[in-house]
Amino acid sequence: MLASDENYALWMGVVIFSCLDKTARPELLDFYILDAGISPSTKSRLESLVADYQATLTWIVPDKKRFQGFPLKRYGIATYYRLAVASLVPSHLNKIIYLDCDLLVARDIVELWQSPLDGNIIGAVENLGVSPKDIDIDRQDYFNAGVLLIDLAAWRDSNIEASLFERMDTLNERLQYLDQDVLNLVFRHRWTRLPLCWNLQPSAWSKVEKNKTVQTGYPHQEFVTALREPGIIHFLAKSKPWKFSTFHPYKQTYMDISNQLFPDASDVNKVTAMEKLNRLWQVEKHIKNFSRNRKSGSIDYTIPPQK
């Protein structure tokens, strides 16, 4: 399951393609898209992509009134749709994977699907950045909500949706990371820690470089392995690969896919000469990225012929 508006829809298409390309049986994948305002032409392009792999895609349009009054800050309304996942997707589904739109899947998503939840309702990866100041959760106990493995049956049985919406109504503007904060509050001490490779975040490289992996709930060697053999790469916060100024070891891999699948999505033609010059001058970042590339792996994708 993914959620997007028109602004992120083609980047979501890259996520979908990477899921399809990296799985052994793409025809078994069912995509549920929570639509926050995607144009008919973009929908047609995504439907065509999924059809090439004999997979399925279902559009779901949530009622935006349910989320009225929730703060947006720098996010769109689609960020809240995951809070209502169990009531939005078909009731026969008992399990689902939620994915953000700024990801690149690098291994068979079935491996993630088969991860044990050990009696918990959700599985997630620890958020490697700093946890919000206004909620009382230890940094190692705070997870990133960009990749979630969800037991929908248990979610419904525990009436999780009502708890999430109640917290949102109560805390609202006090939340720094909005729905991610609410999910962490409701699932405090009730989530399963997934392997780090399933949500490889940008700060993983600096944790290794500065010997700060000990501050996390993951062993150092797991960081080293995840950098070289990621399952899902998460380009969160300011590390968006489609931004010209971004430095990231897997940026070029991402953009190679995007430029072939959706060449009109990139803003490369809008980059000014000054922006190009400024990036060229950032010698320290170029050196750091070169070093990080050496710690990272190589991921190959097979792009389908364009129609």
C-alpha positions in Angstrom: 0.0 0.0 0.0 1.1 3.5 -0.9 -0.4 7.0 -0.6 0.2 9.9 -2.8 -1.1 13.1 -4.5 -0.1 14.2 -8.0 3.2 15.8 -6.8 4.7 12.4 -5.7 2.8 10.1 -8.0 5.6 9.4 -10.4 8.1 9.0 -7.6 5.6 6.5 -6.2 5.8 4.8 -9.7 9.6 4.3 -9.1 8.8 2.5 -5.8 6.2 0.3 -7.6 8.6 -0.5 -10.4 11.4 -1.5 -8.0 9.0 -3.8 -6.1 8.0 -5.5 -9.4 11.5 -5.8 -10.8 13.1 -7.2 -7.6 10.5 -9.9 -6.8 10.6 -13.4 -8.3 6.8 -13.5 -8.9 5.6 -10.0 -9.7 2.3 -11.3 -10.8 1.5 -12.1 -7.2 1.8 -8.4 -6.0 -1.3 -6.4 -5.4 -0.9 -2.7 -5.0 -3.4 -0.5 -3.2 -2.9 3.2 -3.8 -4.6 5.7 -1.5 -5.3 8.5 -3.9 -5.0 12.1 -2.6 -5.5 13.7 -6.0 -3.8 11.9 -8.9 -4.6 12.9 -12.5 -6.2 10.4 -14.9 -3.1 10.5 -17.2 -0.7 9.7 -14.4 -3.0 6.9 -13.2 -3.0 5.5 -16.7 0.8 5.4 -16.8 1.0 3.6 -13.4 -1.6 1.1 -14.5 0.3 0.4 -17.6 3.5 -0.2 -15.7 1.8 -2.6 -13.3 0.0 -4.4 -16.1 3.4 -5.1 -17.8 4.2 -7.4 -14.9 0.7 -9.0 -14.7 0.3 -7.5 -11.2 -2.8 -5.7 -9.9 -3.4 -2.1 -8.9 -6.4 -0.8 -7.0 -7.2 2.9 -6.5 -8.8 3.9 -3.2 -10.0 7.5 -2.7 -10.3 8.3 1.1 -12.7 10.9 2.4 -10.5 13.9 3.1 -13.1 15.2 5.6 -12.0 12.5 8.0 -8.6 14.2 8.2 -9.9 17.7 8.3 -8.2 19.9 10.9 -5.0 17.8 11.1 -1.9 19.9 10.7 0.0 19.6 7.4 3.2 21.6 8.0 5.5 20.5 5.1 3.5 17.4 4.4 0.5 16.6 2.3 -2.8 15.1 3.4 -1.8 11.7 2.1 0.6 11.3 5.0 -2.4 10.7 7.3 -4.0 8.0 5.1 -2.0 5.2 6.6 -3.7 5.9 10.0 -6.9 4.5 8.4 -5.3 1.6 6.5 -7.5 -1.1 8.0 -10.8 0.5 7.1 -9.6 1.7 3.7 -8.4 -1.5 2.2 -10.7 -4.5 1.5 -11.8 -6.2 4.7 -10.5 -9.6 3.5 -6.9 -8.4 3.7 -5.3 -9.5 7.0 -1.8 -8.3 6.3 -0.2 -5.5 4.3 3.1 -3.6 3.7 2.9 0.2 3.8 5.6 2.0 1.8 6.4 5.7 1.5 6.9 7.3 -1.9 10.6 8.2 -1.5 11.9 4.7 -1.5 13.8 2.3 -3.7 13.2 -1.4 -3.1 16.4 -3.3 -3.6 15.5 -6.9 -2.7 12.5 -9.2 -3.0 9.7 -7.6 -1.0 8.5 -11.1 -0.2 11.4 -11.3 2.3 9.9 -8.4 4.2 6.4 -9.9 4.0 7.6 -13.1 5.6 9.3 -11.3 8.5 7.8 -12.5 11.9 6.0 -9.9 14.0 6.3 -12.0 17.2 2.8 -11.2 18.4 2.9 -7.5 17.7 0.7 -5.6 15.3 3.4 -3.8 13.3 7.0 -4.3 12.3 9.2 -1.3 11.6 12.8 -0.1 11.6 14.2 2.3 14.3 14.3 5.9 13.2 18.0 6.7 13.1 17.7 10.4 13.5 16.7 12.3 16.7 13.4 11.5 18.1 10.9 14.4 18.6 11.4 16.5 21.8 7.7 16.7 22.7 6.9 13.1 23.1 8.3 10.9 25.9 9.9 8.0 23.9 13.5 6.9 24.0 15.4 7.4 20.8 16.0 3.7 20.3 12.3 3.0 20.9 11.1 5.4 18.2 10.5 3.9 14.8 10.4 5.3 11.3 6.9 4.9 9.7 8.1 4.9 6.1 8.1 1.1 5.9 5.5 -0.8 8.0 4.6 -4.4 8.0 1.1 -4.5 9.4 -1.1 -7.3 10.9 -4.4 -5.9 9.7 -6.5 -8.4 11.6 -4.9 -7.6 14.9 -5.1 -3.8 14.1 -8.9 -4.1 13.6 -9.3 -6.3 16.7 -7.5 -3.8 18.9 -9.4 -0.8 17.4 -6.1 0.9 16.6 -7.7 3.3 14.2 -9.8 4.9 16.9 -6.8 5.3 19.2 -4.8 6.9 16.4 -7.5 9.4 15.5 -8.2 10.2 19.2 -4.5 11.0 19.7 -4.4 13.2 16.6 -7.4 15.1 17.8 -5.8 15.6 21.2 -2.2 16.4 20.4 -2.6 17.9 16.9 -0.2 20.9 16.5 2.1 19.7 19.3 3.3 16.8 17.1 6.6 17.4 15.2 6.4 14.5 12.9 2.6 14.2 12.8 1.3 10.7 12.0 4.7 9.1 12.7 4.6 10.5 16.2 1.0 9.3 16.7 1.9 5.8 15.5 4.8 5.7 17.9 2.7 6.8 20.8 0.0 4.2 20.2 2.5 1.4 19.5 4.9 2.3 22.3 6.7 -0.9 23.3 4.4 -2.8 21.0 6.2 -2.9 17.7 8.6 -5.5 16.3 12.1 -4.3 15.3 12.7 -5.2 11.6 16.2 -5.7 10.2 17.9 -2.3 9.5 18.2 -3.2 5.8 14.4 -2.8 5.3 14.5 0.9 5.9 18.1 2.1 5.2 18.0 5.8 6.1 20.6 8.5 5.1 22.1 8.8 8.6 23.2 5.2 8.6 26.4 6.2 6.8 27.3 8.9 9.3 26.5 6.5 12.2 29.2 4.2 10.8 31.6 7.0 10.0 31.4 8.5 13.5 31.2 5.1 15.4 27.8 6.0 16.7 26.1 2.7 15.8 26.3 1.8 19.5 23.7 4.5 20.2 21.1 2.6 18.2 19.4 -0.8 18.8 21.3 -2.4 15.9 24.8 -3.9 16.1 27.6 -2.3 14.1 27.9 -5.2 11.6 24.2 -4.9 10.7 24.9 -1.3 9.6 27.8 -2.4 7.5 25.8 -5.1 5.8 22.7 -2.9 5.3 24.8 -0.2 3.5 26.2 -2.8 1.1 23.1 -5.0 0.7 20.0 -2.8 1.4 16.5 -4.2 1.2 14.8 -0.8 0.9 16.6 2.5 0.6 14.7 5.4 2.1 15.5 8.9 0.7 13.8 10.7 3.6 13.9 14.4 4.6 16.3 16.4 2.5 17.9 13.4 0.7 15.4 13.3 -2.2 17.3 11.8 -5.2 15.4 13.9 -7.7 16.7 17.1 -6.1 19.8 18.3 -8.0 21.6 19.4 -4.8 21.3 16.0 -3.1 24.3 13.8 -2.4 23.5 10.2 -1.7 25.3 6.9 -2.6 22.2 5.4 -4.3 21.0 8.7 -6.0 22.4 7.7 -9.4 20.8 4.3 -9.3 17.4 5.9 -8.5 17.7 8.6 -11.2 18.7 6.0 -13.8 15.4 4.3 -13.2 13.4 7.5 -13.0 14.9 9.0 -16.1 14.0 6.0 -18.2 10.5 5.4 -16.8 9.4 8.9 -16.2 11.7 11.4 -17.9 9.3 14.2 -17.4 9.4 13.9 -13.6 12.9 15.2 -13.2 13.6 18.9 -12.7 17.1 18.6 -14.2 16.2 21.0 -17.0 15.2 23.6 -14.5 18.5 23.7 -12.7 20.3 27.0 -13.0 23.9 27.5 -13.9 24.5 28.9 -10.4 23.0 25.8 -8.8 25.3 23.6 -10.8 28.3 25.8 -9.8 27.3 25.7 -6.1 27.1 21.9 -6.2 30.5 21.7 -7.9 32.1 23.8 -5.2 30.9 21.5 -2.4 34.2 19.6 -2.3 33.7 18.1 1.1 30.3 16.6 0.2 31.8 15.2 -3.0 34.6 13.5 -1.0 32.2 12.2 1.6 29.9 10.8 -1.0 32.8 9.1 -2.8 33.7 7.4 0.5 30.1 6.4 1.1 29.9 4.9 -2.4 32.7 2.6 -1.6 30.8 1.3 1.5 27.6 0.8 -0.6 26.6 -1.9 -3.1 25.6 -2.0 -6.7 22.0 -2.7 -7.6 20.8 -3.5 -11.1 17.3 -3.2 -12.5 15.8 -4.2 -15.8 13.8 -1.3 -17.2 10.9 -2.4 -19.4 10.8 -1.0 -23.0 8.9 2.2 -23.2 5.7 2.1 -25.3 
